[in-house]
Amino acid sequence: MKAIILFGHGARDNRWREPFDRLVGLWREQNPNTPVELAFLEMMQPSLEEAVAALVSKDANEIIVVPVFFGQGGHLRNDFPVLLESCQKQFPGVKLSATPAVGEDLAVLQAIVDFGARAL
Amino acid sequence: MKAIILFGHGARDNRWREPFDRLVGLWREQNPNTPVELAFLEMMQPSLEEAVAALVSKDANEIIVVPVFFGQGGHLRNDFPVLLESCQKQFPGVKLSATPAVGEDLAVLQAIVDFGARAL
């Protein structure tokens, strides 16, 4: 079974995660057969490792990690691949992969432009 | 004349800004009569103050700042209002306002969910 992890940066202020919780809600409504978990790089729980463990316990054998980041800087180019590889070693029975950051997607960028245009 | 600033966090790695440059390109194609500038909270140029100055020099008298952030944590709840107020004091002839973070917008969140679903 495939599953998905929405992977964000994390922040000290717990209210920062509100859009991530909304993303999970939307995902569950629209893709009820594909389990989803959030995971955070730092300052918030669960970690990527904890999210993988949770999905493996629900019988996921293929997990796609979606980095909910705009830009691909040091976190995604350096920290994230190391973290993903470490998770893969810990859970050899599951196939882990990752998409590009959501900020690479034209439809996401277009939605941001539309949001700005509506504010004019 | 109205103008817009797309305001991001900034990062050490210059490649992080690529989606922001794409956002500006999309904006200019689609809203050619509304000048746009990027601005960054930290680690990248221009600052919010520099972007406001650039738009004022193009005769903008109303500037809407769109925070290109997912979550509203300490940066947007604490640092950003102070920065915006400081810019307003420096440029009393322009009306500055801000939208919520783009991560508050349902269409932006939906585009992220769609991106994840296409990766399944």
gemmi code that builds the backbone of each chain (N, CA, C; Angstrom):
import gemmi

chains = {
    "A": [
        ("MET", (0.826, -1.194, 0.000), (0.000, 0.000, 0.000), (0.867, 1.254, 0.000)),
        ("LYS", (0.482, 2.196, -0.883), (1.198, 3.471, -0.920), (0.718, 4.389, 0.205)),
        ("ALA", (1.618, 5.254, 0.637), (1.248, 6.260, 1.630), (2.044, 7.526, 1.332)),
        ("ILE", (1.668, 8.606, 1.974), (2.305, 9.884, 1.688), (2.684, 10.593, 2.989)),
        ("ILE", (3.803, 11.301, 2.921), (4.213, 12.143, 4.051), (4.345, 13.573, 3.530)),
        ("LEU", (3.673, 14.483, 4.179), (3.820, 15.910, 3.882), (4.857, 16.452, 4.860)),
        ("PHE", (5.989, 16.841, 4.312), (7.180, 17.136, 5.129), (7.443, 18.640, 5.147)),
        ("GLY", (7.300, 19.249, 6.326), (7.510, 20.690, 6.436), (8.710, 21.033, 7.301)),
        ("HIS", (9.025, 22.309, 7.357), (10.204, 22.741, 8.106), (10.002, 22.627, 9.609)),
        ("GLY", (8.821, 23.092, 10.091), (8.613, 23.187, 11.529), (8.941, 24.590, 12.023)),
        ("ALA", (8.375, 24.954, 13.177), (8.601, 26.285, 13.751), (8.323, 26.210, 15.241)),
        ("ARG", (8.789, 27.237, 15.965), (8.575, 27.244, 17.420), (7.101, 27.455, 17.776)),
        ("ASP", (6.444, 28.328, 17.012), (5.051, 28.678, 17.314), (4.138, 27.593, 16.766)),
        ("ASN", (3.384, 26.971, 17.666), (2.570, 25.826, 17.255), (1.505, 26.198, 16.226)),
        ("ARG", (1.114, 27.477, 16.187), (0.102, 27.902, 15.216), (0.635, 27.845, 13.789)),
        ("TRP", (1.965, 27.790, 13.657), (2.578, 27.692, 12.325), (2.091, 26.461, 11.573)),
        ("ARG", (1.705, 25.422, 12.331), (1.350, 24.172, 11.653), (-0.082, 24.135, 11.131)),
        ("GLU", (-0.860, 25.151, 11.390), (-2.277, 25.121, 11.002), (-2.490, 24.755, 9.527)),
        ("PRO", (-1.780, 25.383, 8.585), (-2.003, 24.985, 7.176), (-1.609, 23.535, 6.901)),
        ("PHE", (-0.657, 23.022, 7.660), (-0.260, 21.621, 7.475), (-1.381, 20.699, 7.953)),
        ("ASP", (-2.023, 21.071, 9.050), (-3.161, 20.275, 9.508), (-4.310, 20.339, 8.497)),
        ("ARG", (-4.490, 21.513, 7.882), (-5.536, 21.620, 6.845), (-5.186, 20.764, 5.634)),
        ("LEU", (-3.904, 20.730, 5.274), (-3.477, 19.881, 4.154), (-3.826, 18.422, 4.421)),
        ("VAL", (-3.558, 17.979, 5.635), (-3.870, 16.583, 5.982), (-5.366, 16.340, 5.896)),
        ("GLY", (-6.153, 17.291, 6.362), (-7.611, 17.165, 6.289), (-8.092, 17.038, 4.838)),
        ("LEU", (-7.557, 17.908, 3.976), (-7.930, 17.850, 2.556), (-7.514, 16.519, 1.947)),
        ("TRP", (-6.281, 16.106, 2.275), (-5.793, 14.842, 1.721), (-6.713, 13.683, 2.108)),
        ("ARG", (-7.097, 13.636, 3.398), (-7.908, 12.505, 3.881), (-9.289, 12.495, 3.250)),
        ("GLU", (-9.849, 13.672, 3.013), (-11.146, 13.751, 2.332), (-11.055, 13.227, 0.901)),
        ("GLN", (-9.948, 13.595, 0.228), (-9.870, 13.394, -1.221), (-9.156, 12.098, -1.611)),
        ("ASN", (-8.350, 11.588, -0.709), (-7.574, 10.372, -1.000), (-7.670, 9.424, 0.196)),
        ("PRO", (-8.900, 9.013, 0.525), (-9.102, 8.254, 1.768), (-8.390, 6.902, 1.782)),
        ("ASN", (-7.991, 6.406, 0.613), (-7.335, 5.090, 0.585), (-5.818, 5.179, 0.668)),
        ("THR", (-5.295, 6.397, 0.735), (-3.844, 6.570, 0.823), (-3.518, 7.268, 2.141)),
        ("PRO", (-3.029, 6.515, 3.120), (-2.735, 7.123, 4.426), (-1.739, 8.271, 4.298)),
        ("VAL", (-1.885, 9.262, 5.140), (-1.016, 10.435, 5.117), (-0.553, 10.737, 6.539)),
        ("GLU", (0.664, 11.204, 6.640), (1.177, 11.720, 7.919), (1.943, 13.008, 7.627)),
        ("LEU", (1.940, 13.891, 8.594), (2.862, 15.027, 8.558), (4.202, 14.609, 9.130)),
        ("ALA", (5.257, 15.310, 8.738), (6.552, 15.162, 9.408), (7.263, 16.508, 9.310)),
        ("PHE", (8.153, 16.770, 10.267), (8.837, 18.063, 10.302), (10.343, 17.868, 10.453)),
        ("LEU", (11.063, 18.777, 9.803), (12.529, 18.741, 9.866), (13.034, 19.091, 11.256)),
        ("GLU", (12.438, 20.110, 11.862), (12.906, 20.532, 13.179), (11.828, 21.295, 13.933)),
        ("MET", (11.943, 21.318, 15.215), (11.098, 22.121, 16.117), (9.662, 21.629, 16.248)),
        ("MET", (9.248, 20.658, 15.459), (7.900, 20.101, 15.594), (7.946, 18.587, 15.448)),
        ("GLN", (6.941, 17.966, 16.016), (6.791, 16.515, 15.923), (5.622, 16.178, 15.006)),
        ("PRO", (5.615, 15.020, 14.359), (6.630, 13.963, 14.418), (7.800, 14.241, 13.479)),
        ("SER", (8.889, 13.561, 13.742), (10.025, 13.572, 12.818), (9.692, 12.713, 11.594)),
        ("LEU", (10.540, 12.792, 10.589), (10.332, 11.949, 9.398), (10.361, 10.468, 9.794)),
        ("GLU", (11.302, 10.130, 10.656), (11.427, 8.734, 11.097), (10.151, 8.260, 11.800)),
        ("GLU", (9.603, 9.107, 12.653), (8.380, 8.726, 13.364), (7.204, 8.571, 12.402)),
        ("ALA", (7.149, 9.452, 11.402), (6.053, 9.368, 10.429), (6.173, 8.096, 9.596)),
        ("VAL", (7.398, 7.751, 9.198), (7.607, 6.506, 8.436), (7.177, 5.316, 9.298)),
        ("ALA", (7.594, 5.322, 10.552), (7.234, 4.206, 11.449), (5.713, 4.072, 11.557)),
        ("ALA", (5.025, 5.215, 11.675), (3.560, 5.181, 11.812), (2.913, 4.577, 10.562)),
        ("LEU", (3.438, 4.933, 9.399), (2.841, 4.432, 8.154), (3.195, 2.968, 7.916)),
        ("VAL", (4.411, 2.574, 8.288), (4.798, 1.159, 8.169), (3.890, 0.310, 9.061)),
        ("SER", (3.558, 0.842, 10.232), (2.681, 0.088, 11.141), (1.271, -0.041, 10.568)),
        ("LYS", (0.931, 0.818, 9.589), (-0.370, 0.677, 8.894), (-0.205, -0.096, 7.589)),
        ("ASP", (0.915, -0.810, 7.449), (1.164, -1.687, 6.302), (1.535, -0.962, 5.005)),
        ("ALA", (2.001, 0.277, 5.110), (2.518, 0.932, 3.903), (3.805, 0.234, 3.493)),
        ("ASN", (3.948, -0.022, 2.188), (5.233, -0.555, 1.706), (5.878, 0.373, 0.668)),
        ("GLU", (5.219, 1.491, 0.412), (5.783, 2.506, -0.477), (5.338, 3.868, 0.042)),
        ("ILE", (6.308, 4.688, 0.372), (5.988, 5.997, 0.964), (6.629, 7.085, 0.118)),
        ("ILE", (5.793, 8.035, -0.295), (6.265, 9.178, -1.086), (6.275, 10.393, -0.169)),
        ("VAL", (7.429, 11.020, -0.072), (7.565, 12.193, 0.798), (7.469, 13.449, -0.072)),
        ("VAL", (6.541, 14.316, 0.277), (6.335, 15.574, -0.458), (6.879, 16.719, 0.401)),
        ("PRO", (7.992, 17.326, -0.011), (8.517, 18.449, 0.773), (7.649, 19.703, 0.578)),
        ("VAL", (6.976, 20.111, 1.635), (6.127, 21.307, 1.574), (7.019, 22.504, 1.924)),
        ("PHE", (7.870, 22.814, 0.972), (8.817, 23.927, 1.059), (8.646, 24.723, -0.237)),
        ("PHE", (8.920, 26.008, -0.188), (8.937, 26.760, -1.445), (10.244, 26.484, -2.179)),
        ("GLY", (11.349, 26.891, -1.585), (12.619, 26.813, -2.277), (13.404, 25.576, -1.895)),
        ("GLN", (14.313, 25.208, -2.786), (15.181, 24.072, -2.519), (16.555, 24.635, -2.139)),
        ("GLY", (16.730, 24.912, -0.872), (18.004, 25.410, -0.376), (18.729, 24.314, 0.382)),
        ("GLY", (19.505, 24.704, 1.369), (20.332, 23.746, 2.106), (19.519, 22.644, 2.772)),
        ("HIS", (18.347, 23.000, 3.326), (17.553, 21.980, 4.022), (17.190, 20.834, 3.074)),
        ("LEU", (16.725, 21.185, 1.889), (16.277, 20.127, 0.974), (17.420, 19.504, 0.191)),
        ("ARG", (18.455, 20.298, -0.082), (19.553, 19.755, -0.887), (20.540, 18.945, -0.045)),
        ("ASN", (20.661, 19.293, 1.235), (21.679, 18.637, 2.071), (21.064, 17.802, 3.187)),
        ("ASP", (20.262, 18.441, 4.046), (19.746, 17.737, 5.229), (18.758, 16.632, 4.846)),
        ("PHE", (17.862, 16.947, 3.927), (16.755, 16.029, 3.645), (17.214, 14.705, 3.021)),
        ("PRO", (18.121, 14.713, 2.029), (18.541, 13.426, 1.460), (19.209, 12.512, 2.493)),
        ("VAL", (19.959, 13.116, 3.408), (20.612, 12.326, 4.470), (19.559, 11.687, 5.370)),
        ("LEU", (18.563, 12.501, 5.714), (17.482, 12.029, 6.581), (16.695, 10.905, 5.902)),
        ("LEU", (16.422, 11.096, 4.616), (15.646, 10.104, 3.868), (16.424, 8.786, 3.779)),
        ("GLU", (17.719, 8.903, 3.527), (18.540, 7.700, 3.418), (18.623, 6.967, 4.762)),
        ("SER", (18.718, 7.742, 5.829), (18.763, 7.138, 7.161), (17.452, 6.410, 7.461)),
        ("CYS", (16.325, 7.006, 7.082), (15.023, 6.342, 7.285), (14.937, 5.065, 6.447)),
        ("GLN", (15.449, 5.161, 5.212), (15.401, 3.989, 4.339), (16.183, 2.813, 4.942)),
        ("LYS", (17.333, 3.138, 5.557), (18.135, 2.075, 6.197), (17.419, 1.466, 7.393)),
        ("GLN", (16.700, 2.315, 8.126), (15.985, 1.807, 9.296), (14.774, 0.973, 8.931)),
        ("PHE", (14.202, 1.269, 7.759), (12.977, 0.569, 7.341), (13.219, -0.033, 5.958)),
        ("PRO", (14.031, -1.099, 5.879), (14.406, -1.631, 4.571), (13.228, -2.266, 3.826)),
        ("GLY", (12.144, -2.565, 4.524), (11.008, -3.225, 3.874), (10.074, -2.266, 3.156)),
        ("VAL", (10.324, -0.975, 3.266), (9.452, 0.006, 2.633), (10.270, 0.764, 1.587)),
        ("LYS", (9.645, 1.102, 0.471), (10.323, 1.876, -0.555), (10.029, 3.361, -0.323)),
        ("LEU", (11.073, 4.115, -0.003), (10.907, 5.554, 0.245), (11.339, 6.340, -0.987)),
        ("SER", (10.547, 7.326, -1.360), (10.969, 8.228, -2.428), (10.479, 9.626, -2.086)),
        ("ALA", (10.940, 10.608, -2.849), (10.543, 11.984, -2.577), (10.258, 12.703, -3.877)),
        ("THR", (9.308, 13.612, -3.825), (9.037, 14.497, -4.962), (9.931, 15.737, -4.817)),
        ("PRO", (9.980, 16.576, -5.860), (10.577, 17.902, -5.655), (9.747, 18.704, -4.632)),
        ("ALA", (10.269, 19.829, -4.225), (9.507, 20.715, -3.339), (8.251, 21.203, -4.048)),
        ("VAL", (7.207, 21.448, -3.271), (5.940, 21.898, -3.878), (6.114, 23.250, -4.582)),
        ("GLY", (7.085, 24.030, -4.170), (7.349, 25.320, -4.823), (7.901, 25.183, -6.232)),
        ("GLU", (8.248, 23.959, -6.630), (8.667, 23.712, -8.018), (7.467, 23.521, -8.944)),
        ("ASP", (6.293, 23.366, -8.366), (5.113, 23.026, -9.174), (4.422, 24.287, -9.688)),
        ("LEU", (4.236, 24.346, -10.996), (3.654, 25.547, -11.607), (2.250, 25.832, -11.084)),
        ("ALA", (1.468, 24.788, -10.832), (0.094, 25.023, -10.358), (0.091, 25.629, -8.956)),
        ("VAL", (1.053, 25.237, -8.138), (1.169, 25.847, -6.793), (1.551, 27.319, -6.936)),
        ("LEU", (2.531, 27.596, -7.801), (2.944, 28.995, -8.013), (1.784, 29.814, -8.575)),
        ("GLN", (1.046, 29.216, -9.518), (-0.088, 29.944, -10.101), (-1.132, 30.269, -9.036)),
        ("ALA", (-1.375, 29.342, -8.122), (-2.348, 29.604, -7.053), (-1.880, 30.767, -6.172)),
        ("ILE", (-0.579, 30.886, -5.986), (-0.032, 32.005, -5.189), (-0.232, 33.329, -5.937)),
        ("VAL", (0.051, 33.312, -7.247), (-0.153, 34.514, -8.066), (-1.638, 34.918, -8.042)),
        ("ASP", (-2.526, 33.934, -8.167), (-3.964, 34.223, -8.143), (-4.374, 34.832, -6.807)),
        ("PHE", (-3.821, 34.301, -5.730), (-4.117, 34.828, -4.392), (-3.707, 36.294, -4.303)),
        ("GLY", (-2.516, 36.605, -4.803), (-2.055, 38.004, -4.793), (-2.946, 38.886, -5.654)),
        ("ALA", (-3.326, 38.374, -6.819), (-4.145, 39.182, -7.743), (-5.515, 39.492, -7.144)),
        ("ARG", (-6.048, 38.546, -6.381), (-7.361, 38.793, -5.745), (-7.285, 39.880, -4.675)),
        ("ALA", (-6.080, 40.129, -4.165), (-5.911, 41.141, -3.112), (-5.782, 42.556, -3.668)),
        ("LEU", (-5.698, 42.676, -4.984), (-5.517, 44.032, -5.575), (-6.792, 44.866, -5.402)),
    ],
    "B": [
        ("MET", (-1.002, 54.437, -8.034), (-0.864, 53.127, -8.659), (-0.592, 52.060, -7.596)),
        ("LYS", (-1.323, 50.943, -7.731), (-1.082, 49.815, -6.820), (0.142, 49.016, -7.255)),
        ("ALA", (0.797, 48.414, -6.284), (1.928, 47.527, -6.570), (1.909, 46.392, -5.556)),
        ("ILE", (2.711, 45.388, -5.812), (2.692, 44.208, -4.944), (4.120, 43.796, -4.593)),
        ("ILE", (4.258, 43.314, -3.361), (5.540, 42.739, -2.939), (5.289, 41.293, -2.523)),
        ("LEU", (6.062, 40.392, -3.098), (6.023, 38.986, -2.691), (7.142, 38.799, -1.680)),
        ("PHE", (6.751, 38.522, -0.440), (7.677, 38.580, 0.693), (7.984, 37.174, 1.196)),
        ("GLY", (9.240, 36.762, 1.050), (9.630, 35.413, 1.470), (10.611, 35.432, 2.632)),
        ("HIS", (10.905, 34.279, 3.145), (11.804, 34.183, 4.291), (13.246, 34.507, 3.924)),
        ("GLY", (13.711, 33.926, 2.799), (15.137, 34.027, 2.466), (15.898, 32.813, 2.981)),
        ("ALA", (17.056, 32.540, 2.361), (17.875, 31.381, 2.743), (19.309, 31.636, 2.315)),
        ("ARG", (20.219, 30.859, 2.869), (21.635, 31.048, 2.522), (21.931, 30.643, 1.081)),
        ("ASP", (21.309, 29.557, 0.654), (21.566, 29.012, -0.689), (20.774, 29.823, -1.706)),
        ("ASN", (21.464, 30.445, -2.641), (20.805, 31.338, -3.585), (19.781, 30.615, -4.465)),
        ("ARG", (19.957, 29.303, -4.641), (19.014, 28.557, -5.469), (17.628, 28.480, -4.819)),
        ("TRP", (17.595, 28.746, -3.509), (16.315, 28.721, -2.791), (15.321, 29.705, -3.412)),
        ("ARG", (15.843, 30.774, -4.028), (14.939, 31.812, -4.500), (14.316, 31.510, -5.861)),
        ("GLU", (14.695, 30.410, -6.488), (14.206, 30.128, -7.850), (12.682, 30.194, -7.969)),
        ("PRO", (11.916, 29.566, -7.075), (10.461, 29.669, -7.230), (9.955, 31.102, -7.063)),
        ("PHE", (10.678, 31.892, -6.282), (10.271, 33.289, -6.101), (10.490, 34.063, -7.398)),
        ("ASP", (11.598, 33.776, -8.067), (11.825, 34.419, -9.369), (10.770, 33.984, -10.386)),
        ("ARG", (10.364, 32.716, -10.310), (9.292, 32.258, -11.221), (7.969, 32.954, -10.898)),
        ("LEU", (7.696, 33.147, -9.608), (6.473, 33.861, -9.226), (6.453, 35.259, -9.825)),
        ("VAL", (7.590, 35.947, -9.756), (7.668, 37.298, -10.316), (7.438, 37.260, -11.825)),
        ("GLY", (8.011, 36.267, -12.501), (7.809, 36.137, -13.947), (6.344, 35.923, -14.296)),
        ("LEU", (5.677, 35.037, -13.542), (4.246, 34.794, -13.778), (3.435, 36.063, -13.528)),
        ("TRP", (3.775, 36.740, -12.420), (3.040, 37.963, -12.083), (3.156, 38.981, -13.218)),
        ("ARG", (4.365, 39.176, -13.706), (4.589, 40.216, -14.739), (3.878, 39.876, -16.047)),
        ("GLU", (3.818, 38.575, -16.384), (3.068, 38.155, -17.571), (1.578, 38.441, -17.422)),
        ("GLN", (1.074, 38.178, -16.222), (-0.383, 38.159, -16.025), (-0.948, 39.474, -15.502)),
        ("ASN", (-0.097, 40.257, -14.870), (-0.534, 41.528, -14.286), (0.464, 42.619, -14.656)),
        ("PRO", (0.627, 42.866, -15.973), (1.702, 43.756, -16.413), (1.544, 45.200, -15.934)),
        ("ASN", (0.330, 45.572, -15.526), (0.122, 46.961, -15.090), (0.321, 47.163, -13.592)),
        ("THR", (0.630, 46.081, -12.890), (0.843, 46.188, -11.444), (2.279, 45.778, -11.135)),
        ("PRO", (3.143, 46.752, -10.868), (4.543, 46.425, -10.602), (4.689, 45.473, -9.414)),
        ("VAL", (5.677, 44.635, -9.492), (5.921, 43.643, -8.443), (7.405, 43.655, -8.086)),
        ("GLU", (7.674, 43.446, -6.810), (9.049, 43.230, -6.351), (9.049, 42.080, -5.360)),
        ("LEU", (10.152, 41.367, -5.306), (10.378, 40.419, -4.222), (10.959, 41.165, -3.027)),
        ("ALA", (10.779, 40.607, -1.839), (11.499, 41.092, -0.663), (11.685, 39.898, 0.267)),
        ("PHE", (12.730, 39.963, 1.078), (13.038, 38.833, 1.965), (13.249, 39.307, 3.398)),
        ("LEU", (12.825, 38.469, 4.316), (12.979, 38.778, 5.745), (14.444, 38.742, 6.161)),
        ("GLU", (15.175, 37.750, 5.687), (16.575, 37.630, 6.096), (17.368, 36.821, 5.080)),
        ("MET", (18.669, 37.039, 5.092), (19.634, 36.250, 4.291), (19.571, 36.500, 2.782)),
        ("MET", (18.594, 37.232, 2.273), (18.528, 37.544, 0.843), (18.131, 38.998, 0.660)),
        ("GLN", (18.509, 39.531, -0.461), (18.151, 40.897, -0.829), (17.123, 40.855, -1.954)),
        ("PRO", (16.283, 41.884, -2.111), (16.217, 43.090, -1.277), (15.425, 42.869, 0.016)),
        ("SER", (15.617, 43.780, 0.961), (14.796, 43.820, 2.169), (13.420, 44.390, 1.815)),
        ("LEU", (12.499, 44.296, 2.746), (11.168, 44.881, 2.529), (11.304, 46.386, 2.280)),
        ("GLU", (12.152, 47.022, 3.057), (12.346, 48.473, 2.914), (12.867, 48.824, 1.511)),
        ("GLU", (13.821, 48.047, 1.031), (14.365, 48.312, -0.308), (13.306, 48.097, -1.397)),
        ("ALA", (12.489, 47.075, -1.219), (11.442, 46.804, -2.224), (10.401, 47.916, -2.224)),
        ("VAL", (10.036, 48.393, -1.030), (9.074, 49.511, -0.954), (9.675, 50.734, -1.646)),
        ("ALA", (10.936, 51.026, -1.364), (11.592, 52.185, -1.984), (11.582, 52.055, -3.513)),
        ("ALA", (11.857, 50.849, -4.016), (11.888, 50.644, -5.473), (10.513, 50.902, -6.080)),
        ("LEU", (9.466, 50.463, -5.401), (8.111, 50.641, -5.948), (7.645, 52.095, -5.818)),
        ("VAL", (8.026, 52.743, -4.722), (7.680, 54.159, -4.561), (8.349, 54.981, -5.670)),
        ("SER", (9.561, 54.594, -6.031), (10.265, 55.317, -7.104), (9.588, 55.112, -8.463)),
        ("LYS", (8.750, 54.057, -8.545), (7.943, 53.843, -9.769), (6.530, 54.423, -9.618)),
        ("ASP", (6.349, 55.303, -8.607), (5.079, 56.003, -8.396), (3.972, 55.138, -7.795)),
        ("ALA", (4.322, 54.040, -7.154), (3.292, 53.291, -6.423), (2.851, 54.129, -5.228)),
        ("ASN", (1.548, 54.193, -4.999), (1.067, 54.862, -3.787), (0.247, 53.915, -2.901)),
        ("GLU", (0.152, 52.666, -3.351), (-0.512, 51.644, -2.535), (0.216, 50.323, -2.783)),
        ("ILE", (0.757, 49.746, -1.737), (1.543, 48.514, -1.892), (0.948, 47.430, -1.001)),
        ("ILE", (0.672, 46.300, -1.620), (0.122, 45.147, -0.899), (1.237, 44.105, -0.772)),
        ("VAL", (1.514, 43.722, 0.441), (2.577, 42.748, 0.689), (1.944, 41.368, 0.883)),
        ("VAL", (2.387, 40.414, 0.078), (1.871, 39.041, 0.156), (2.952, 38.165, 0.794)),
        ("PRO", (2.744, 37.706, 2.018), (3.736, 36.836, 2.651), (3.712, 35.433, 2.023)),
        ("VAL", (4.782, 35.103, 1.331), (4.878, 33.784, 0.696), (5.490, 32.835, 1.733)),
        ("PHE", (4.672, 32.524, 2.702), (5.010, 31.627, 3.803), (3.862, 30.624, 3.891)),
        ("PHE", (4.151, 29.426, 4.374), (3.055, 28.498, 4.632), (2.372, 28.878, 5.942)),
        ("GLY", (3.092, 28.796, 7.025), (2.498, 28.978, 8.336), (2.703, 30.378, 8.858)),
        ("GLN", (1.839, 30.757, 9.759), (1.963, 32.053, 10.419), (2.508, 31.797, 11.823)),
        ("GLY", (3.814, 31.774, 11.931), (4.473, 31.597, 13.220), (5.074, 32.917, 13.665)),
        ("GLY", (6.161, 32.833, 14.403), (6.771, 34.032, 14.976), (7.184, 35.059, 13.931)),
        ("HIS", (7.709, 34.608, 12.796), (8.150, 35.572, 11.782), (6.987, 36.452, 11.328)),
        ("LEU", (5.866, 35.830, 11.036), (4.750, 36.634, 10.510), (3.947, 37.308, 11.605)),
        ("ARG", (3.888, 36.682, 12.779), (3.071, 37.282, 13.841), (3.829, 38.365, 14.593)),
        ("ASN", (5.151, 38.261, 14.649), (5.924, 39.212, 15.456), (6.840, 40.092, 14.614)),
        ("ASP", (7.749, 39.481, 13.850), (8.748, 40.272, 13.105), (8.106, 41.101, 11.994)),
        ("PHE", (7.206, 40.497, 11.257), (6.679, 41.135, 10.055), (5.868, 42.404, 10.343)),
        ("PRO", (4.947, 42.384, 11.327), (4.192, 43.625, 11.592), (5.099, 44.794, 11.993)),
        ("VAL", (6.153, 44.503, 12.743), (7.100, 45.545, 13.160), (7.807, 46.121, 11.932)),
        ("LEU", (8.214, 45.227, 11.058), (8.904, 45.628, 9.829), (7.976, 46.453, 8.937)),
        ("LEU", (6.750, 46.017, 8.817), (5.784, 46.723, 7.969), (5.515, 48.119, 8.529)),
        ("GLU", (5.385, 48.210, 9.845), (5.115, 49.512, 10.474), (6.311, 50.442, 10.294)),
        ("SER", (7.503, 49.880, 10.415), (8.711, 50.691, 10.220), (8.784, 51.218, 8.780)),
        ("CYS", (8.443, 50.370, 7.810), (8.430, 50.824, 6.411), (7.369, 51.898, 6.208)),
        ("GLN", (6.210, 51.708, 6.839), (5.133, 52.705, 6.684), (5.582, 54.073, 7.190)),
        ("LYS", (6.323, 54.068, 8.319), (6.817, 55.340, 8.877), (7.835, 55.995, 7.957)),
        ("GLN", (8.647, 55.170, 7.319), (9.663, 55.725, 6.413), (9.073, 56.260, 5.123)),
        ("PHE", (7.953, 55.677, 4.719), (7.321, 56.066, 3.448), (5.873, 56.471, 3.725)),
        ("PRO", (5.678, 57.630, 4.355), (4.317, 58.009, 4.763), (3.392, 58.300, 3.571)),
        ("GLY", (3.956, 58.500, 2.387), (3.123, 58.829, 1.223), (2.533, 57.619, 0.527)),
        ("VAL", (2.871, 56.425, 0.976), (2.356, 55.212, 0.345), (1.520, 54.440, 1.381)),
        ("LYS", (0.456, 53.820, 0.917), (-0.381, 53.025, 1.825), (0.087, 51.578, 1.765)),
        ("LEU", (0.602, 51.086, 2.863), (1.093, 49.697, 2.927), (0.058, 48.817, 3.602)),
        ("SER", (-0.186, 47.652, 3.029), (-1.044, 46.674, 3.698), (-0.502, 45.281, 3.409)),
        ("ALA", (-1.046, 44.293, 4.092), (-0.563, 42.923, 3.897), (-1.730, 41.959, 3.863)),
        ("THR", (-1.584, 40.924, 3.086), (-2.558, 39.830, 3.070), (-2.138, 38.799, 4.139)),
        ("PRO", (-3.006, 37.839, 4.431), (-2.530, 36.687, 5.212), (-1.433, 35.929, 4.430)),
        ("ALA", (-0.800, 34.994, 5.076), (0.180, 34.142, 4.392), (-0.515, 33.323, 3.302)),
        ("VAL", (0.216, 33.043, 2.235), (-0.388, 32.276, 1.135), (-0.835, 30.892, 1.601)),
        ("GLY", (-0.226, 30.362, 2.639), (-0.610, 29.052, 3.176), (-1.984, 29.048, 3.829)),
        ("GLU", (-2.581, 30.234, 4.009), (-3.955, 30.328, 4.519), (-4.982, 30.140, 3.410)),
        ("ASP", (-4.519, 30.174, 2.158), (-5.442, 30.160, 1.021), (-5.774, 28.727, 0.603)),
        ("LEU", (-7.071, 28.435, 0.556), (-7.495, 27.072, 0.248), (-7.020, 26.626, -1.136)),
        ("ALA", (-7.006, 27.541, -2.108), (-6.587, 27.139, -3.463), (-5.098, 26.777, -3.490)),
        ("VAL", (-4.302, 27.463, -2.695), (-2.870, 27.110, -2.612), (-2.728, 25.722, -1.978)),
        ("LEU", (-3.474, 25.494, -0.902), (-3.404, 24.180, -0.241), (-3.895, 23.079, -1.187)),
        ("GLN", (-4.969, 23.384, -1.915), (-5.493, 22.370, -2.856), (-4.457, 22.038, -3.927)),
        ("ALA", (-3.738, 23.057, -4.403), (-2.709, 22.799, -5.428), (-1.601, 21.899, -4.862)),
        ("ILE", (-1.309, 22.043, -3.583), (-0.298, 21.181, -2.945), (-0.817, 19.748, -2.845)),
        ("VAL", (-2.077, 19.602, -2.444), (-2.681, 18.258, -2.375), (-2.685, 17.612, -3.762)),
        ("ASP", (-3.044, 18.394, -4.774), (-3.072, 17.859, -6.144), (-1.671, 17.420, -6.590)),
        ("PHE", (-0.674, 18.211, -6.227), (0.715, 17.856, -6.575), (1.095, 16.519, -5.938)),
        ("GLY", (0.737, 16.353, -4.672), (1.026, 15.081, -4.001), (0.281, 13.926, -4.642)),
        ("ALA", (-0.985, 14.156, -4.993), (-1.802, 13.082, -5.563), (-1.255, 12.644, -6.927)),
        ("ARG", (-0.710, 13.590, -7.672), (-0.132, 13.223, -8.977), (1.122, 12.364, -8.826)),
        ("ALA", (1.751, 12.421, -7.656), (2.976, 11.642, -7.423), (2.683, 10.194, -7.030)),
        ("LEU", (1.415, 9.868, -6.807), (1.086, 8.497, -6.358), (1.322, 7.482, -7.486)),
    ],
}
model = gemmi.Model(1)
for chain_id, residues in chains.items():
    chain = gemmi.Chain(chain_id)
    for i, (resn, *xyz) in enumerate(residues, 1):
        res = gemmi.Residue()
        res.name, res.seqid = resn, gemmi.SeqId(i, " ")
        for name, pos in zip(("N", "CA", "C"), xyz):
            atom = gemmi.Atom()
            atom.name, atom.element = name, gemmi.Element(name[0])
            atom.pos, atom.b_iso = gemmi.Position(*pos), 0.0
            res.add_atom(atom)
        chain.add_residue(res)
    model.add_chain(chain)
structure = gemmi.Structure()
structure.add_model(model)
structure.setup_entities()
